[in-house]
Amino acid sequence: MRLIYATGNPGKFRMMEEFLDGLEIGLISLAKLGKNLREPEECGKFPLENARQKAEYYYSILHQPVFSCDSGLLIEGLSPEEQPGVHVRNRNGRRMTDSEMTEYYAGIARRFGGKCVARYQNAVCLILDGKKKYEYDGEDISGGRFYLVDAPVEQKEEGFPLDCISVDMESGIYFTQREGIPGIGKEREGFRRFFEGVIHG
């Protein structure tokens, strides 16, 4: 099965390739299509709404099987109004750069004494054709709880600007210092189950 992964983030594309390694799926990036496609506006309040909007947008243009993923960041201790949610990169009406994101979220950790607990909520929408659409936002494709800290490390993972201030709660190791691609584990198995269900369904 050939699927277009609707992301312009090379780090996220590499991670999904690792998630789906060994399945009967060939992933194609938007960049390899050789088309100058603008990104759709994301106006949903939840990850699944944005994943659906992106998948529908790219399918309407490409008319090929395509899927999109979206994430929301939740930080324990913040009020509902302060939660980043799906707007993790946007603050005060503007899109932050990677370095600005690191500085901003390190500042939030500093408010909590140097670290705070956070987690991602993930969602995926896959459109095979005009009649077959698959959506999922279960906990098994979302990451576990981790620490956001106020002391970034120098090593950074392309496409994952917060990994230099994200620390595994059990090992105390920064995400950028873990071997392999960050996120392998529960998320990987959850995504594999989702796509296996599509393949064999």
C-alpha positions in Angstrom: 0.0 0.0 0.0 1.4 3.4 -1.0 0.5 6.3 1.3 1.3 10.0 1.2 2.2 11.3 4.7 1.0 14.9 4.6 3.8 16.5 6.6 6.6 18.9 5.7 8.5 18.0 8.8 11.4 15.6 7.9 11.8 14.5 11.5 8.2 13.4 11.8 8.5 11.7 8.5 11.5 9.7 9.6 9.8 8.8 12.9 6.7 7.5 11.0 8.9 5.4 8.7 10.4 3.8 11.8 6.9 3.3 13.3 5.7 1.4 10.2 8.9 -0.4 9.3 8.1 -4.0 8.2 4.4 -3.3 7.3 3.2 -3.5 3.7 3.2 0.3 3.4 5.3 2.6 1.3 5.5 6.1 2.6 5.8 9.1 0.3 6.6 12.6 1.5 5.0 15.7 0.2 8.4 16.9 -0.9 9.0 13.9 -3.1 5.8 14.6 -5.0 7.5 17.6 -6.6 4.4 19.8 -6.3 4.4 23.2 -4.7 1.6 22.7 -2.2 0.7 25.3 0.4 -0.1 24.2 3.9 -3.8 24.3 4.8 -5.0 26.5 7.7 -5.4 24.6 10.9 -8.4 25.9 12.8 -9.5 22.9 14.8 -9.6 22.9 18.6 -8.5 19.3 18.9 -5.7 17.2 17.2 -8.2 15.0 15.4 -10.0 18.0 13.9 -6.7 19.4 12.5 -5.6 15.9 11.3 -8.9 15.6 9.4 -8.7 19.1 7.9 -5.2 18.4 6.6 -6.0 15.0 5.2 -9.1 16.2 3.4 -7.3 19.2 2.0 -4.4 17.2 0.5 -6.8 14.4 -0.7 -8.9 17.0 -2.5 -5.8 18.1 -4.4 -3.9 14.9 -4.9 -6.7 12.3 -5.2 -4.4 9.7 -3.8 -4.4 7.8 -0.4 -3.1 10.3 2.1 -2.9 10.6 5.9 -2.2 13.3 8.4 -1.3 13.4 12.0 -1.6 16.2 14.5 -0.7 16.7 18.2 -1.6 18.8 21.1 0.6 19.5 24.1 -1.0 19.5 27.6 1.0 20.8 30.6 -0.1 19.9 34.1 -0.7 22.9 36.3 -1.6 25.4 33.6 -5.1 26.8 33.4 -7.3 25.7 30.4 -6.7 29.1 28.9 -3.0 28.7 29.0 -2.8 25.2 27.6 -0.9 25.0 24.3 -3.1 22.3 23.0 -2.9 22.2 19.2 -1.4 25.7 19.1 2.0 24.5 20.6 3.9 26.6 18.0 1.7 29.7 18.0 1.8 32.4 20.7 0.1 35.8 20.7 -1.0 35.5 17.1 2.4 34.5 15.6 4.3 31.3 14.7 7.3 30.7 16.9 10.7 29.5 15.5 12.3 26.4 17.0 14.5 28.5 19.3 11.6 30.7 20.4 9.6 27.5 21.3 12.5 26.2 23.4 12.8 29.5 25.2 9.0 29.9 25.7 8.4 26.4 27.1 11.6 26.5 29.2 10.1 29.6 30.7 7.0 27.7 31.6 9.1 25.0 33.3 10.9 27.8 35.2 7.6 29.0 36.6 7.2 25.5 38.2 10.6 25.5 39.8 12.6 24.2 36.9 10.4 21.4 35.6 6.7 20.5 34.9 4.8 17.5 33.7 3.5 17.4 30.2 2.2 14.9 27.6 1.2 14.9 24.0 -2.3 14.0 22.6 -2.0 12.6 19.0 -4.5 11.9 16.3 -4.4 10.5 12.8 -6.8 10.7 9.8 -6.3 8.5 6.7 -8.3 8.8 3.5 -8.0 6.0 1.0 -10.7 7.2 -1.4 -13.9 9.2 -1.5 -15.7 6.6 0.7 -13.0 5.2 3.0 -11.8 7.4 5.8 -10.2 6.2 9.0 -9.7 8.3 12.1 -8.2 7.6 15.5 -7.0 9.5 18.6 -6.7 6.8 21.2 -4.3 7.0 24.2 -2.1 4.2 22.7 -0.9 6.5 19.9 -0.1 9.4 22.4 3.1 9.7 24.3 3.3 9.1 28.0 4.0 11.8 30.6 7.4 13.5 30.7 9.1 16.5 32.2 9.6 19.8 30.5 12.6 21.4 32.0 14.2 24.9 32.0 17.7 23.7 31.2 18.1 22.8 27.5 20.8 20.6 26.2 22.8 21.5 23.1 22.0 18.4 21.1 18.8 18.9 19.1 16.6 16.6 16.9 15.6 18.2 13.6 11.8 18.6 13.5 11.4 18.2 17.3 12.3 21.6 18.9 11.1 20.7 22.4 13.0 17.5 22.7 16.1 19.4 24.0 14.0 20.4 27.1 12.0 17.1 27.3 13.1 14.5 29.8 12.0 10.9 30.3 10.5 10.6 33.8 11.9 7.1 34.5 15.5 7.4 33.2 16.0 11.2 33.5 17.5 11.2 30.0 16.7 14.0 27.6 14.8 13.0 24.5 17.6 14.2 22.2 20.1 12.0 24.1 18.1 8.7 23.7 19.3 6.2 21.1 17.3 6.0 17.9 14.3 8.2 17.1 12.4 9.7 20.0 9.0 8.3 20.7 9.5 4.6 19.9 7.5 2.5 22.3 3.8 2.7 23.1 3.2 5.2 20.3 4.9 3.0 17.8 2.7 0.0 18.7 -0.5 2.1 18.7 0.2 3.5 15.2 1.1 0.0 13.9 -2.2 -1.4 15.1 -4.1 1.4 13.5 -2.4 0.9 10.1 -2.6 -2.9 10.3 -6.3 -2.5 10.9 -6.6 -0.5 7.7 -4.5 -2.9 5.7 -6.4 -6.0 6.9 -9.8 -4.5 7.3 
